[in-house]
């Protein structure tokens, strides 16, 4: 608890990011990784093998951009440093270790950016109609544009809608339906892919495409997905990821993901 408190205090973050819990979620993710690392190993290996497979075929390896870099659990910093001259990490929150690394290594650049474009609009979400209007507005904007030999979107796609949905549910004091959540997640995913397609360079995206909740007996109690279109991308591989074994997120269920990886030039 003391270590987490110190991280909360000293991790650089904007006031808006702190207000909506990005620092807390970043630190929580770090500690979940430490608890679940052994069971995550097959997932981590698949991510790294896919990354190295794509890197091997690049015509040049001067620059890489990682969108939703977080703690770089899936693609460790040393793999980026070993393969590229210039590394740019993009996220709302960068952990302390990456700030320290950037000070020591001029090849590493940190960009603090809300890739979903919704962070500064959360206080205006009072109804589902407000959220749908925000989605429409974001669809008409260019939220980001990067140029690099390789641009990686790592386990980000399904996360972009979570904060807007949580903010709306908190205001309305009721949960959105599963159908509404699937529709919103799909819309945010499509916006991200639209912006990613417009970036210059080879793209690599890996993301969960399906989530399954199982009770303590191993029986399926819920399964959800969001049907975004990967037109223009080539599917590289898919695998299963035990995100949270029983008692990690809840004593009542475990969480499994089906992850898919795609590439596009």
N, C-alpha and C positions, 0 to 999 in steps of 0.2 A: 504493500500500500504506500509506503514512504517513497519507493522508487517511482511508482506511477504518479504520485503527487508532484515530485520534482520534475518529471517529464511534462506534466500538465502546465506547470508554471513556466518552464523555459523553452518549450517548443514554439517557434515563431508562428504566428497566425494573425490574420486580420480579426477585427472585433466581430464582424459578421460570422466568420467561420467559427469563432469561439462560441458565439451565441447559439449557433445551431448544432453544436456538439461535434464538430469535425476533429478537434484535438482529442476529445474523449474516444471517439470511434477509432482514430488512428492508433492510439495507445492500446485500446482493447484488441484491435486486430493483431498488433505485435505480440501481445501476451497469449492470444488464442493460437497464433502460429507456434509459440514456444511450447504450449501444451499439446498441440496436435501434430507437431512436425513429423513424427514417425508415421502416423496414418496418412499424412499428406504426401509422403515421399513419391508414390506413383504419379500423382498429379504434378508435382514439381518436376519430376523427370520428363514427363510428357511435354510440359511447357518449354523446358530447356532444350530438349531434343528437337522440337519443332522450330524454335528460334535458331539453333545451329544449322538445321536443314536449310532454312531460308537464307541465312547469312552466307552459307557455302556457295550459293548460286548468284550472289550479288556481283554485278560488274565492277563495283568499287565499294570501299568500306570506309569512307571518310567520316560520315555523320549518321547518328541514330537519334531518334526522338521517341521517348516512351510516354504515352498518354495514360494517366491514371497510375503513375509509377508507385505511389504508396511506399512500402518498405522494400520493394523489389524482391519479394519472397520467391516469385516464380522465375525471374531472370536476375540473378545476383549481379551486383555492380561489377564484379571482377570479369564476368563474361562480356559485359559491354565494353569495359576498358581494354580487354584483350583483343577485341575485334574491331573497334572503331577509334578514330582519332578524336572525334568530338561527340560528347554525350549530352543530351538535353532531357531533363526529367520534368514532366508537367503534371501538376496536381494542385488541389486546394491547400493541402497540408504536406510539408516535407518534414520527415522526422529529423531529429537532431543529428543523427549520424550522417545524414546526407548534407546537411549544412556544414558540418565539420569536414567532410570529404571534399566539398566544393571549395573550401578555403585552402585545402592542401593541394588540390589538383585543378589547374586552370583549364583542363580539357572537359571538366564537368560543369554544366550550367543548370541552375534550378529556375524554372518558370512557375510562378504561382498564378493559377488560372482555374476558374470554374468552367470546366469543359461542357457542362450541361446548360449553362446560361441562365439558370433559374434562381441562383442564390439570393440575388438582390430583389427578387420579386416575391419571396415567400410570404412576407407580411401582407401582401395584397390578395392572397388566396383565401376567399371567403366562401366559395361555392365551387361545385364541379364545373360550372360554366366558366368561372374565372380560370380554372386550370386548363380547360380546353382552349380558352382564348390565348393563354400563355403559350401553349403548344403551337397554336397557329402562328403566333408572332415569332416564336423561335424558329419555326420552319422556314420563315422568309428571310432569316438572317444568316450571315456567315459567322459562326461562333468561334471558329479557329481555323488557322491555315498555317501549316508548317511545310518546310522543304528539307528533305534529308534523303540519304541513300536508303534508309529504312525507317519507317514510322510504325511503331508498335502500339496497339490498343490492347491493354492487358486486363482482363476480367473487369471491365468498366461498363460494358453495354447495359447490363441489367441493373446497375447501381444508380444510373442517372435519374431515374424517376422516384427513387425511394424517399429522398428528402422532401420534394414537393408533395408527395402523397401523405407523408407523416405530418407535414405542416397543415395540410387541409383537414386531415382526420382530427388533429388536435383542436383546430378551430371549430369544426362541426360537432365535435364530441361524439362521433360515431365512425365506424369503419366503412371504407369503400367496399363494394362487392368484389368478389374475385374476378368477375367479368370486367368490371371497371378498371381494376388494377392491371389486368392483362392488356387491356386497350391502351392504358396510359404508358405502361412499360414499352409496349410495341412502338408507340409514337415517339417516345424519347430515343429509343434505339434507332429508329429510322432517321431521325434528325442527326444523330451521331454519325451514322454510316454515310449520310449525304455529305457532311463536312469532311469526313475521312477520305471519301472518294476524290474530293477536290484538292487534297493535299498533293504535293509533288514528291514522288518517290515510291519505292516499293512499300506496300502495306502488309502488315501481319496483324491479325486480330484473333484473339482467343477469348471465348466467353462462355458462361453457362447458358445452355439453351433450354434446359428442363430441370425442374426441382422436384424431388420426391421426399415426402415426410413419412417415416415409418414409426409405428408404436414399439414398445419394448419387446413385443413378440415378433418383430420384423415384418409385420403386415403393413401394407401401404394404406395410409390414411388421407393423403392428399398428393396430387400431382398437378403441377402447373407448368406453363410454357408461354413464350411470347413469339409470335410468328413473324419476325422481321425478315426482310428479303435480302439475301446476299448476292443479288444479281451483280455480275461483274467480278465476283470473287471466286477463287478456286478453293474447294474444301481440301484440307490437307490430312486431317485425322480427327477422331473423336475418342473420348475416354470418359470413364466414370470417376467422380471425386467425392469421397466422403468428407464433406465440409465440416460437419459437426456430429461426432458419434453420440450415442445416447449419454445423457447427463452433461454434455458440454453446453448445448443451448438450452436444453430442458430435460428433466427426468422422464418426460412423457413421450419424447420423440427424438429421432435422429434425422439429419438432413443430408441428402445425397444430391449431387449435381451431375448432369450430363454436360460435358464441355466439348465444344467444337472449335477447331482452328481453321482459319481461312487466310489466303493471301491474294494480293492484287497488285498490279503495276500501275 
